[in-house]
């Protein structure tokens, strides 16, 4: 029977493999933790300077690391639940700064957030560092003040029926007789008309809640909700000012720094909504 010899290099090799395995598994979690803490620290810094509640609603396009399949993120019900919770935890007279970076999303979710913003008694400011399209524009219209980068854009809020603009569906009624259309097209046209009427009515209500004259609100609703532009058409700062909206370009520097902390990671989910989850108290005066 031959004697066996202890090989210390073999044990060290196994130990290194075990350490590498744990580093590989836990490093993504550690990076996300550090990112979250960095975002929280920057949010606190911005809140202290502006004496407000800061909420982020930031969507990035992500891709699964294994197959590279793109995942497009939009405003959803989970987002609206979190934003509404943040607003409930904010004193009625405390200002709110909502940082928005989104391609849009579910109309129900965006409407719920817009309702909560316009009903908040304190000043509401929506900050757009890059773009806020569709539902994101709806949130901006609910604010007392829209703060945008000079090159940032909003987008039209015309309703979409499936993948088709409601306004384009109605064009079919103008170009074809009813006898030449099938039942499905007629039904879609009816839904499209209702969707446009509902959005126009909602925009008028939303804008007048912040003190805008009804005639002016009707003009903006007609511009943005009736399909005058394609749904992805960029509405610039200059155009929005020409409509009479309260827009300025003094974006706080911290907002740009915060955007750097929302990278487009592979195979991980970054929270869309983030805020300091504690009730605030303030002695500031409200807007009403």
N, C-alpha and C positions, 0 to 999 in steps of 0.2 A: 504493500500500500504506500503510494507516494505521498509525501507531506504536502499540504496546501499552504500557500503563502498569501498573506494579507497584502493587497495592493492598494496603497493609500490614494494613488492617482485615479483608480477606478471609482472609489467612493467620492472623491472630489468632483469627478466628471458628472456623476449622478446628481450630486448636490447642485451643481451649476445648472443642469437641465431643469431641475425642480424650481430653482429660483427664476430662470428664464420663463418657465411656464406661468408662474404667478405674476411676473411682470407683464407678460403678454396679455393675461386675462384681466388684471386689475388696472392696468395703466389707462385704458379708455375711461373707466369710472373715475379715476383720480383726476384726469384732465377735465372731465365734465364738472366735477366738484370744484376745481380751481376756477373754471370759467364762471360757474354760478356765483361763487363768492366774489369774483372780480366785478361781475355785473351788479351784484347787490351793493358793493361798495360805491360804485359809480352812480347808481340810482340814489343812494343816500346823499352823496355829494351834491347831486343835482337838486334833490329835494330841499336840502338845507339852504342852497343858494337862492332857489326860487320860492321857498316856503310853500310847497305844494305837495300833493300826492302824485308821484310819477308812476305811470303804468305803461308797460310796453306791449304792443301787439305787432310782433315781427315775424314774418314768414319768409323762410328761405327755401329754395328748391334743393332737395336732397337726393341722394342716390344710394341704393343698397350696395354695400361693399362687395357682396358675393357675385351678383349678376349685373350690377350697374344699371338697374332699372330705375328710371326717374320717378320720384314721388313729389307731386306738386301739393303744396300746403296752402290751405285757404282758411278763411274765417269760418269756424264751425260752432256747434252748440257748446262744446267744451270751452272754447274761447269766450263765448258770451257769458257762460256761467261764472268763469273766473273774473272777467272784467266787472260784471255786476256785483260780485262779492267784494272786489276791491273798492267799488264805489260805495257800497253799503258800509264799509269799514272806514269811510272818510267822512269827517264832520261836514254837515250841509254847507257851511260857509267857507270851507277850505278849497283853494284852487286845485284843479286837476290838470296835469299835463299828460296827455295820452300820445305816446310816440307810435306812429303807425307806418308800417312798411309791409304792404300786402297787395296781391293781385286781385283781391276781392274775396268772394265766398258766398256762403249760404245767406240768402236774403233775410230769412227769419232771424238768424243770429245777428247780422249787422243791424237790423231794425231794432232788436232788443237793446243792443248797446247804445244806438243813437237815442232811443227813448230815454234811457237812464242818464245819458250825458246832458240832454237838453232839459231834463227835470232837475238836475243838480243845481242847487241854489248858488253855490260859489262859481267863480269864473272857470270856464272850461276852455283849454287850449289844446288843439290837435297839432302835433309837430310832425311834419313829413320831410325826412331827410333825403328821400330818393323818389318814391312813388307810392300812391295809394289809389288804386283803381276800383271802380264799381262799388262794392260794399264799403271799401276803405274811404271812398269819396263821400258816401253817406255819413260816415262818422265825422268827417271834416265839416260837413254842412251842419252838423248838430252843435258845433263848437261856437263859442263867442268870438274866438280868434283862431285863424289858421296860420301857422308858422311854417314856412316852406323854404327849403334851399332854393336859391335863384334858378336852379336847373331842375328842380323837382316838378312832378306833374301829378294831377288828379285825372280821373277819367269819367266819361258819361255814366249815368245810372239807368239807362234805358233797359227795360226788362228783357230777359232772354227766355224763350220757350224751348226747353231742351238745348239744342245747339244753334237755334235760329233766333235772330232778333225779332221781337214782337212787331216792330214797325215794318220789317220786310215781309212778314206774313200778311199784314194788312194790305200791302201793295198788290197782292194777288187779287183781292176783291175789286181793285180799281181796274185791273187789266183783263179779267175774265168774267164771263157771266156766271151766275150761280148754277145754271144748268150744265155748265162745263166743268164744274168742280165736284170732287167727291165729298162725302160727308165728313171725313177726317179733316180735310182742309178747311171746311166751313167751321167745324168745331174749334180748330186751332186759331182761326181768325177771331172767333168770339172770345176765346181765352186771351188772345193777344191784346184785344181792345180793352178788356177788363184790367189786364196787367198794367197797361200804360195809364189808364185812368186812375187806377189805385196809386201808382207811383207818383203821378203828378199831384194828386190830392195829398199824399203823405209829405211830399217835399214842401208844398205850400204850408202845411201845418207845422212842419219841422222848422222852417225858416222864420215863420211868424212868431214862434214861441220865443225866439231871442229878440223880438222887437222889430223885425223887418216889416215894412209896409206890404200889405197883401198884393198890391199890383206889382211891386218889384219881385216878390216871391213867385208870383205866377209867371213872370217873364223868365226867371231862372229855371223854374220847373219845365217850361216849354223848351228851353234850350237843352237841358240835360236829360230829360226823360222820354222824349218823343222819337228818338232815333235820327236826330239831325246829323249825328256823327256815328261812325262805327264804334263798337263797344270798347275797342282798344285805343281810340284816338286820345293823344295826350293833351290835356288842358293845362296850359302854362300859367305861371304866376301873372303875367300880363293880361291874359285872357280872363282869368278869374277876377282880377281887379276890375276889368272893364264891365263885368257883370254886377259889380257893386258889393262883392264879398269882402269881408274884413281880412285881408291877407298881408302879412309882412314876411320879410326874409331874414329875420334875426334869429337864426337857429343857434341855440347854445352849443358851444364847442364840445361839451360833455356828450351831447347826442351823437356826434360823429364818432367820438371815442367809444361810446356804447355799441354802435353798429359794428365796430371792429371786433367786439366780443360775441358777435352772433355769426360765426363762420358757417360755411356749408359743409358739415361733416359727412363722412361716409358711414352709413349703417347705424346711425344713432339719432335719437329724437331730442331736439332742443325745445324746451318749453316756449310756446308762443307768447304767453302772458306771464309777466313777472312783476312783482311789487313787494314791498316790505309788508308781510302779513300780520300787522298789528293795527289796532284802532288808533287814530290820531285825534288830537284835540287842538283847537285853535281859538284865538280871540279875534281873528281877522273879520272884517265886514264882508257880507255877501253881495251878490249882484242885484238882489231884489230888495 
